[in-house]
Amino acid sequence: MHLSRTFTKEMSDNLNQAVEKPNVTPPASYTYKMDEVQNRIKEILNKHNNGIWISKLPHFYKELYKEELNQGILQQFEHWPHICTVEKPCSGGQDLLLYPAKRKQLSRSELNAEKVPPSPLPAPKQIPPLKGCPAVMPGDFKEKVAELLAKYSSGLWASALPKAFEDMYKVKLPEDALKTLASLSDVCTVDYISGNPQKAILYAKLPLPTDKVPKDAGQAHGNCDIKSMVEQEYLQIEENVARSADTFVEHVAVPPLIIPTEASPSVLVVELSNTNEVVIRYVGKDYSAAQELMEDEMKEYYSKNSKVTPVQTVQVGQLLAVNAEEDAWLRAQIISTEENKIKVCYVDYGFSENVEKSKAYKLNPKFCSLSFQATKCKLAGLEVLSDDPDLVKVVESLTCGKIFAVEILEKADIPLVVLYDTSGEDDININATCLKAICDKSLEVHLQVDAMYTNVRVTNICSDGTLYCQVPCKGLNKLNDLLHKIEDYFHCKHMTSEYFVSLPFCGKICLFHCKGKWLRVEITNVHSSRALDVQFLDSGTVTSVKVSELREIPPRFLQEMIAIPPQAIKCCLADLPQSIGMWTPDAVLWLRDSVLNCSDCSIKVTKVDETRGIAHIYLFTPKNFPDPHRSINRQITNADLWKHQKDVFLSAVSSGAGSPNSKSANTPILGNTGENLRKSLTDVLKKSVVDHTSSFSVEELPPPLHLSKPGEHMDVYVPVACHPGYFVIQPWQEIHKLEVLMEEMILYYSVSEERHIAVEKDQVYAAKVENKWHRVLLKGILTNGLVSVYELDYGKHELVNIRKVQPLVDMFRKLPFQAVTAQLAGVKCSQWSEEASMVFRNHVEKKPLVALVQTVIENANPWDRKVVVYLVDTSLPDTDIWIHDFMSEYLVELSKVN
């Protein structure tokens, strides 16, 4: 089942990416830049000074650079002493430890300090070169900095120095101090973390050995050997930090949590106190999986390091590593302290508990690189009742401890979201479900079996014979009163922009003006920023409307309005003969003509199916009540209404599937519905069942799509990719026009009158695929009521119900069909394996690329045109990736493996 969510088109995640033009020259082989990989390895190791397991390196590499690390590289590290040091742990095992290359040099120099003087080490890449002697700071200032840093054994961020300095000495740090960090090198060690000179950690200076104290301080300051000594001191401090299990990270910054960029990330709901602050955790490789890796490393570090001891002194806000249940090691932050216990919040899980001090350890800085995983979100549509205890209880029971797909409507510190339960056959909108669960139960209609109800109004009849009725009740009366008040409110108060719907989402309840009055609607599907599907809550009608036609419910009426449950009751006619089977168009039209919008019908309930939410009824018009032999149920069994005509179907689908129906069937916008339908039926019966006028000649097709000439390039989007021998491209410049056309088709066909057509192969139609109308070529007619169609704008093959096929009107025949089949130039392979096809798909499908045209193969039918092109990925800032080179190298590597 498809998601009925506010998701954009398949390519929407990529539409805003700028397509850069490559240098259109004959492609050169795409070579693997080993020097770039080595530099990246250096950067990773510099961030993990305490070492990193070689098995963890590919994960960090991909996380930082969004590329896979070639597994063959892992075998080369022992031959790269200038890049890294490989060490086999004494505990045994296959895994190896990697350290920065300079660590090895340090250990040797330390071991042979008495025999061999330390050789000067090159300055780290991140440290800016010193030009001449730095400006000298006042001596008392430097002494105070040295005294301050002595209190921070694990170092202090340079950015935190001004506040710490002011807090300790009650004077401000000189303004230029952070701009000339190198001038502090005689009183502290400056560790540059990145290319940003101000992003550095300051460490207190260790006392130098007596044999290394320079005789002349001024001369030593200018001597290049000081660089070597400073570097050695820095490395010594680094080793001490690595070996110390008592590291304090009060001033180590933890990076903020970044909201996932994917359209529908998964989240685990942890807990909530109100619906505006729901504690969640993102589930995925860069989130929960990265956290698991970190916690495994924490367990390895704390459980096997004998030098690690519990904390002695603690303070509120301090970060800790806590030995929790089942021997798990978790990151935590202190909330409050007692004599032997501390209350902590587990920053990756979002809940709090009291723990013994003996289970709390100071957190090593290397476990601070991952963002805190527990975060908060706000549930859209529930804001007005966010603190309602009944609502909180319902949300808690439905969500806590479960994983959901999440649609992020607004990215903020606390993002606005809609949760979906995708575990079943149908996707469930949790926000809407919770809202309906707290409706005022006293206003619901509970039909009783064998009871008779009068003054019933039939508000909607679907193509499968399902009816929606309104039964007089307390809820309906209150709803009508409230809608009258809203009408008066809008009449007296000038309609301002605040009442326009600016952020539509599935499950949102708002107002739609129809036939002179306001009605409640619920958004069921958002097609684009202009068009969406809505269901009228109190009539059961489903249709498509423009976003600009919807209005927000005024805040003063909102809480009352959402407390009233939907007043449309779903029913079906009871005791119809089983031989009837599928409802025919004639039977549906007769039923609509007889009872639709009649306000004084009567019903007798024979059965209430709670699981399906439907009541089985006998339906009576006023003059036939209560004679069961003259009920609508008996009248409609007339055999003349049930003769199935070959290839003649209604385009509307069952409302039970939640799909929009036709205007004549469902939308209360039309007046004189019965008259229109009667006329439509008469017109159809006058025509032949096989209406050849529904076939269109080639001259009525859109003009062919303009394609670049051989040797020229064009910006394209790839909606479908099977393998290099067959994929589909769309011209990038035309995508906006296609989106507008798709929106107009949704609006047109959702409210147009039903057309009875005879479908033919190889003819062009409009067809509803999932929730959208497409221009299609009919490829085949199946015996089970399905037809095979080819989407002329997207290049996909689909099976749809023949009821969803309609004529393609002239207004939608102007824009050229946008899908063009293509083949990748520059590669030779007669048969593509599934593995190779998958690699190709991952690199091109649903991405904007640049195509260099090699050949254009013309054809009279626009859907049979074909192009042979080179594809170029220009998304990287410095390198253009030629896809055919990549695939050629992949085939070579694959042949070596095989």
N, C-alpha and C positions, 0 to 999 in steps of 0.2 A: 504493500500500500504506500502511496506517496504521502509526503508530509504536507499537511495543510497549514503552512507557515508563511511568514512574511519573508520568504527567501527570494532573492533576485534571480535573474536569469543565470544559466549555467556559467556564462563567461563573465559575470558581473565582477568577480573578484579581480579580474585582470583588465577590465575596460579602462581603468584609470591609469594604467601603466603607460608611460610614454614609449613609443616605438622609435628607437633610434635607427638611423640609416647606417648600414655598414659601408665600408669602403668597397664599392662594387668592382672588385678586381678578381681575377681567377683565384679560387681558394687555395690557400697553402695548407699543408697538413697541420692538424691540431696537435701540437706537441705538449707533453706533460711537463710543466714548469717545476723542475725539481728544486731550483733555488727558492722559489716561492713557498713550496711545501716546507723546506728546511727552515725558512724564516718563521713560518707559522708554528712549527714545532718549538722553535726557540721561545716564541711569545707564550705558548701554552706552559712550557716548563718554567718560565719566569714568573708566571702567575701561581705556580704550584712549587714553591721553593723547597717544600718538605718532601718532594718526590711524588711520583704518580705511577700507579700500576700500568704496565704496558697494555693490558687488556681494556683499561678504561679510556685510553687515549683516543680511539676512534669516536667514542661518544662525545668527548669534549671538542674534538676537531669539528665534527659535524654541527654541534651546537653553536660554535663560534663562527664558522665560515660557511655553513649551509651547504657543505659538500661532503661526499663520502671520502674517507681516507683509504687509498689503495692498500689492500692487505699485504701486498708484497713489500711495502715500505717498512713494515714492522720488522722484517728480517734484516734490514740494512743498518739499524741503529748502532750495532757494535762496530760498524765501520765508519761511523760519524763522530769521532771523538771531539771534533770542533763544535758539534751541535749539542751533544748530550753525553751523559755517562750512564752506562747500563750496569745495574748491580743485581746480583742474585741474592735474595734474602736468605739468611741462615736457617729460616724455618723450613726451607725446601719448597717443593712445588714447582710447577712449570712457569708461573707468572714471574715477570721481572719488574724491577723498579727503575724508573728513569729519573735522572737529575739533570739540572743545567750543567753544561760542560765545565764551567768554572769551579763547581763543587769538587770535582776530581783533582783539579790543580791545587785547590786549597788543602785538601787532605794530605797530598804528597808534600807540600811545602811545610805543613805542620809537622809531619813525621820526620822530615829531614832538616828541621829548622837549624839544628846545631851544625850540620855539615854543609848545607847548601843555602846561601842567602836567597830569599824569595825573589823571583824574577818579577819585573813589573807586569801587571795585568792590564790588558786594554780596557778602557772605560766601557761600561755597559752601553748598549746601543741606545737605551732610552735617555741617558744622561747627556744633556747638551754640552758641547765642548767648551772648555773655559778659555776665554780670550783675555790674556793678560791677567793681572791680579784683580780679584773682585774687590768691590767697595767694602771698606772695613766698617763694621757696625761698632757702636760704642761698647766698651768692654763690659760695663755693668749690665747692659742689655743681653749680651751673649752669656754672661754668667747666669742671669736669671733664666734664660732659655735652657741652659744645661741643667740647672737645678730643677726646673719644671719637668724636663724629659726624664730625669732620674726616677720620677714617680710613675712613669709609664713603661714598664718592663717590655711590653709588647709593641711599643712604638705609638706615635700619635700622628693622625692625619694632619698634613700641613694646613688644610682648610679649617681644622679645629683649633689650631694654635692661637689665633687671636682671642677667642672666647676663653680658652683655658688660661692664657696669659693674663687677661683682664680679671678673671675670677680670682686668680691667686695673688696678683700684685696690685690690683685695683688701679692699674694704669693701662692705657691702650697700647697695643702693639704698634710700632712705627709702620706707617702706611706702606712703605716700600719693602718691608721685610720679606713678604711672600714673593716679591718679584725678583729677589736676589737670594734665593735659597742657598746657592753655591757658596755665598759668603759666610754661611753658618757651618761650613764643613770642618772648621777647626774645633767646634764644640759639639757637633752631632754628626751622625751619618744620615745622608739623604738618599732614600730609596725611591727612585722614579718608577712609578707603576706603569705609565703609558707615555705617549709622546707629549702629553700636556705637561709642561714644566711645573705647574702648580698642583698636579695630582701626584703627591708623593707622601711617603711615610717618614717621619723623623724619629731616629733612634738615639738614645743617650750614648755618648762616647765611652768606650771601655778604656781603662788605664792601659797605656802602652807598656810593653816590656821595656826594662831599663836599657837593653841593648839597642832598642829601636827609637829611643827618644832623641830627636835631632839636637845637635849641639847649639845651633843657632836657629831660633824659632822663625825669625824673619827670612833667613836663607832657606829653611825647610819649606816655608810656605810657598816659595817660588820654585822650589825644586820639583821636577816631574816625578821624583820617587815618592812624593807624598801621596800621589794618586794611587800608587800600589799599596801603601800602608792603609789608606782610607778604605780601599777595596777589601783588603784583608780583614780590617775591623768589621766592615759590613757583613762579610761572609761569616766571621766568627759569631757575630750577633745572630745572624740567621740560623746558624747551627744550634746555638743555645736556645733560640725560640723553638726550633723544631724538636729539640730533645726535651724541652720543658713541658711537663704535663700540667703545669699550673698557670697556663697562659690566660690572661684576663682580656676580654674583648669589649670592654665597655665603650671604647672609642672606634672600633672597627665598623665601618659602614656596610650594611647589608643592602644589596641592590633592590630597588622596588620591583614588585611583581608586575609583569607585562601581560596585558589581556591578550589571549590568543587571537591571531588574525584569521583563522579559519572561520567559515560561515556558521558552522554549528558544532562548537566544541562540547565536550562532555564534562559534567561537573558532578561531584558528590556533595549532597546537602548534609551538613554536619548538625547544625542546630539553629534556632531562631528565637528571639524574644518578641519580634514584630516583623511584619512582611517587608519593611523598609531596610532591615538589617539581617538578612539571611546569610549565615556563615556557610561558605562553600569551599571546595577545593577543586581545581581544574584537574582533569584526568587526561594524561597523554605523555608522550615521550619526554618533552621538555619540562614537564611538571611532576606528576606523580611518579613517573619512571625515574626521573633524575633524583627525586627525593629518596626513592628506594635505594638507588646506588649510593647516595650520600650516607644514608643510615647504615648500609652495609659497611662502608668505610669507617663510620663512627664506631660501630661494634668492634671492628677489627682493631681500631686504634685504642679504644678505652679498655677493652677486655684483655688485650694481650700486652699492654704497656704497663709494666710493674711500677714505673715511676709516677704514674698518674694517681693522685690522691684526691679525696673529696674536698670541697671548698671549706675554708675555715671562717672567713668573713664574707658576708653577703650584703647586698643593698638592693632596693627596689629598682627595677629596670634592667638589672644585670642579666646577661645571657648565660645560659648554662647548658650542659649536656646532662640529661637525667636518665638514669638506669630505670626504665619503666618495667611494666609487666612483660613476662615471657622473654626476659633478657634483651628487650629492645632498647636502643639508645636514641633518645629524641631530643631535639632542640627545644628549649623552653626559656621563658622570660619571667623574672620574679615579679609577682604582683604585691605580695605582702610577706612579712617575716614574723616568726614567733621564736620561742627559745630553741627548740630542736626541730621545728618544722618550718617549711616555707610553702607558700601558695604560689604555684607557677601556672602560666598559660602556655600550652604547647603550641608554638607559633606556626607549626605546619598542620595542625589539626583543629585548632580553634576552640578547644575546650580547656577547662582549668581543673586542677586538683591539688590537694595538699600532699607533700612528699617529705620524707625524712631527709635531713641534711646529708646524711651518710650516702644518699643515692645521687647527690648533686655534685657535678664536677664543672670546673670552669671550661668554657667552650674554646676549643682551639680555633684560631683565625681561619684555618683552611676549610672549616665547615661553615663559613659565612659567605661563600661566593654564590650560593643558591638563595634566591628570594624566599621570604617566608611564604609558605604555600596556602595558609588559611587566609581567606579574604571574604568580603561581603558583597551582596548584591541586593537589588530592590526588585520586587515582583511587580511587573507592569499591570495596571488595571485594578490593583488592590490598595492603592495609596490612601484613598479616603477612609478605609477601614483597617489601616495597618495595625492599630493597637487593639482591635476588637478581639476579646478573648476567645470567642467562638471561632472566628476566622483563623487565629493563630493555632488553635487546637486542631482544626481541620488540616491546615497546611502542614503542621508538624506530623500528623498521623500519615499523611500521604507522601511526604518527601524525605523525612529524616532517615539517614542511613542508606539512601538509594541514589543510583546514578541516573542522570537525565541528560538529554540533549538540550542545549540552551541557545536561544536566539538572543543576541545582544542588540538591543535597540539603541542604546546610548552608552558610549564609552566614557566613563567618568571614574572618580575615586571609588564610588559605589555605583557600578553600572546598572542600568535598567534592563531587565531581562524577562523573557517568557520561557518557562520550563516545559519540556515535552517528555512524556513517557513513551519510549519507542520499543518497549519490551514485548508488546502484543502485536496482533495483526494490524490494528489501527493505532495511529499515533494519537495520544491524548494530550490536549492542552491543559496542563496542570493549573495554570492561573485561572482559566475559565471554569474548570471543574470545581475549584475551591470557591469561586464566587457564587456558582449555582448552589453549592452545598449549604450556604448560609442564607438562602432565600427564606422569607417568612413562610413557614409551613402552613400557617393558618390561611394563607391566600392561595394555596394550591388547590387544583380541582382533582378530587378523588372520585372517579366514576365507580358506581356500584353495579354489580351484575344483576340483571333483571330489572333495573331501574329505568324509568322513562324520563326523558329530559325534553323540554319544549323551548321554543324561541332560540333554537340552535342555529348558528350561522356557519355555513361551509365556506371557508376562506381560501382553500387551495386544493386542487386535484392534480395529482402527478400522473405521469404516463404509465405507471404500473397499477393505477387504480387506487393508490393510497390517498386518503382525504385528510385535511386538517380542518378542525371545527373549533368554534368558540362557544362555550357553554356559559350562560349567565351565572355569575358567582361574585363573591365579595372581592376577589382579586381583580376581576375584569372591571368592576365598578370603580375601584380605587385607581386603576390604571387610566381609565377614561378621565376621571377627575384630574389626575396629575397632568395628563397630556393637555387638558384644557387650560390648566394653570400655566404650563410652559408656553402655550400659544399666546395667552394674554401677556406673559412676561416678555416674549420676543416682540409682541405688537407694541408694547409700551416702551420698551428699552431698545435703543438703536442697536442693530446687529453689528458688532465690531469684530475685528479679526481674531480676538481671543476665543471666539466660538467656532472658528474653523478648525478642522482636525489637522494638526500639523504632524502628528506621529501615529499613523495607522498601524495596527498590528492585530494579529489573529486573536479573537476572543474579546476585543474591545467593544463595548456597548456604546452606541451613539444614536443620533437622531437623523432621520431622512424625511424630507418634506414631500408628501404624496397626496394628490387630489385635495389640496387645500388644508391638510392637517399634518402634524408631526407624528411619526411612528418610530418605535424602537427597532433598531437593527443591530445585529452582531456581525462583525467582520469575520469572514470565514477563510478568505484567501486574498493575499495582496499580490497582484500581478506586477505592478510597477508603481512609480510615484504618482501615476495618474488614475489607474484603473484597479478596481478590486471587486471581490465578490462579497455580498452580504446576505444574511438570512433575516427576514422579518420575524422577530421573536414571537409575535402575537398572531401571525397568520400562516407561518410555515413556508412562505414564499422565499425562493432563492433567486437572486439575479446579480448582474454586474452593474456597477455604478461608477461614476467619477468621484475621486476623493473630494473634489471641490463641492460636491453636492451634500456632503455629510456635515453635521454640526455636533459640537460637544454638548453634553447635557449640562445645563447651568449648575454650578456647584451647590446652590441652595436646594436643588431637587435631586442631586445625584444619589445620595444615600437611600432616599425613599424609592427612587426609580429602580436601582439594582436589587432592592429587597423584594420586588414583585416578581414572582416566577413567570416564565413564559406562559401565555394564555392560549396558545395553539395546541390542541390535543390531536395526536396522531391516531387515525382510525382506518379501518378497512371494512368493506361490506361482508357480512357474515353469510355463511351457508351458500356460497356460489358453487355451481356444479364444478367438480374437479376437471371435467372435460374442457373447460374454458381455456385453461392454460394461460398463455401470454395475452395481455390485453391488446386488442386491436385499436388502431386510431379511431375507427368509427365508434367503438364502445366508449373510449375516453372522451371523445367530443360530445357524444350524446349525454354522458354524465355531467360534464361541465355545463352544457346548455340547460340541463334540467335543474341543477341545484346550486351552481357556483354563485356565491354572494347573496344567496337567498337567506334572509335574516330570520324567518319564522319556520324553519324546518324542525323536525322532531326526531329523536333517536331512541332506540331501545338497546341497551348494552347486553350482549350475550356472553362475553368473555373479556377478561383483561389480562393481557400477556405482559407481566411486569418485566421479564428479561428483555423483551424487544421494545418495550415502551409503546405498545399499540393496543387499542381497544377494538374488539369485533362488535359491529353494530348493525341494526336494521335502521334504514334511513327513510324518512317519510317527508313528503311535501305536505303543506297545510291541508289540502283538500282530501288527502288520502289517509290521514292519521285517524285511528291507530290500526287500520285493517292490514294485517301482515301480508295478505294476498295482493294488496295494491301498493306494497312498499317498493322503493327503488330497487331493492335487491331482486324482487320478482320481475319487475319490468325490464331490467337490463339483461335478463337471461334470454331475451328475444334473439333467436338464432341469426337473424339478419345482421346483427351487430358484430358477430364473432367469426365472420368469414375472413380468413387471412388471405391477403392479396400478396402475390409474389413480389418481392423487392420493394414493397411500400412500407415504410416505417416512419414513426415519429422521430424527430431529432432529439427530443428531450429524454433524459435518463431518469431512473428512479431517484426520488429525493432521499430514499433510504441511504444512498451512497453519498449524500450531501453535495450533489452536483447542481449547478444552476440549470433551471428549466427555462422554457421559452416564455416570451412575454405574454402570449395569448393564454398560456397555461397557468402562469404563476404570478405575474407581476400585477399589482393592483393599480398600475398606472393607466392601463387601458380601460376605457369605458365601453359599455355595451359589449362585453366579452362574448356573451352567447350569440349575439347577432353576427359578430365578426367570424366566429368559429363556424357557424352554420353556413355562412356565405363561402368560407374557405372550403368546407367539405363539399358543397355543391359544385364549386369550380373544379375541384379535384375529380369528382365523379364524372364530369362532362368530358374530361380528358382521357386519353388512352393511358393504361397502366404504365406502358413503356413510353415515357415522354422523351422523344429523341431531341427535343429542343434543349434538353439539359446538357447535351453534348456540345462542346465548343470546338471550333475549328482552330487550326494553327494560327490563323491571322489574328485571333482574339487573345493570343498569349502575350505576356509582357515582352518588351524588347529584350534582346540578349544583353547579358551583363558585360560591361566593358572590361577587358583584360589587357594587361600590359603586353607589349610586344616582346619577342625573344631578345634577351640581352638587357631588358629593363627590369627594374625591381618594383615591387608593390608591397604595401603594408597589409598583412593578412591576419586573420584569426582562425585557429584550427578547432572547430567544434567536435569533430570526430576523427579518430586515427585508429585504423585497424592494424596496419603495418606500413613499412616504407613504400610498398607497391600500391597502397590504396588508403588515401585519407581525403578529407574534405577541407577546403579553405573558403573563407568569406572575406570580401574586401573590407578592410578596417574602416575606411572612410564612410562606408554605407551602413554601418551597424546602427547608428542613431536612427536613420530612416526606417530600418527594419523594426526597431523597438516601437517606434510610433505606429507603424502598420499593425504590429501585433496587438497593441493596446486598442486600436480602433476596431480590429476584428473581434476582440473580446466584447467590447461594448455593443457592437452591431449584432452579433449572432446571439448574445444572451437575451436580447429583447426583440428580435425579429420574429415574424410569424413563421410557423412551421411550414416547410416545403416537402412535399412528397415527391421523391425523385427516383428514377430508375438509374442505378449506377452502372457504369461501363468501365472495362479495363482501359488503361492507358489514357484516361481522361483526367483533367485537373479539377479538383474540388477544394472545399474548405472542410477540415475535419478537426474535431476536438480530441486532442491528445492530452491526457491528464486534465489539467485545468486551463489549457490554452488552446486557442484556435490557430491552426496552421494551414498554409497553402500546401496541398499534397497532390501527388500523382497516384492514382489508384492502380496498384500492381496486380491484385488478384482478389477474387471473391470466394470465401470459404463457405462451407455448408452449414456451419454452426452459428451463422449470424455475424461473423467477423469478416473484416476486409483487411487486406495488406496494403499499406500506404507508404509512400516515400516522401519525407518532408523536403520540399523543394528549396527551403531556405536554410536548413540545418544539416541535411544529408543523412538523416537517420531513417531506418526502416522500422515501422511500428505496426502492431495489430490493434484495430479499434472496432468497436461495435458499429454495425452499419447504420444504426440510428444516429450516430454522431457525425455522419457525412452530409454536407449541405452544398448547394451550388456556390461557386466562387463568383461573387458579384463583380461587376466591372470596376468599381472603385478600388478593389484590391488587386487589379490586374495591371496597374501602372508601373509599380516598382519591379525591376528585373528580379528573377529568382536568384537568391544570393548564394546558394551552395554550388560549388564547382569541385568535381572530383579531381584528385591530383595524384601524382607519382613523384617520388623523390629522385632527383637526378644525381649522378655521380657514384651510385652504388650498383653493384651487379650481384643479384641473388635471385635464383628462380623460386626458391621456397623459403619463406621466413618462418623460423621456429616460434613457438609461443613465447619463449623467453626473450628472444630478440624483439618480437612485436611488443612485448610489455615494456622493454627498455625504451623503444621508440615512442610508445604512447606516453610514458612518463616524462619525456623530454619535450613533447610538442602539443599534446592534447590539452585543449582549453587554455591555450597561451597565445598572446600576440607575438608574431614573428615577422621577419622580413623575407619575402620570396624573391629570388632571382629567377626570372622565367627563362627556361631553355627552349621549350616547345609548346605551342598551342594547337590542340587537335580539335578542329571545328566540327559541328554537327547541326543538322536542321533542328533537332530537339534540344532546347537549352539544357535539359538534365543529362544529355549524353555528351556534352562538351567535356574536354579533359585537358589538363595542363601538366607538363613535366617541369618541376622547379627545384632549385636549391633552396633550402631553408636555413635561415640564420637567426640565432638567438642573440639579440643585442641588449639583453637585460643587465649584463655585467658591465661595470663602469669602464674597465680597461681592455676587455677582450670580447671579440665577436666569436661565437661558437658556431661553426658550420656543421650542421647536423649530419650531413653525409660523411664528413671526415670522422666524426665521432662514431657513427655506425660502422664505418669501414674498420676502424681500429678495434671496435668491439668484436667484430667478426674474426679478426686476426687473433685477438686474445682468446676468443672462444675456441677457435680451431686448435690453439696450442694446448688448451686444457683438455680438449677431447682427444 
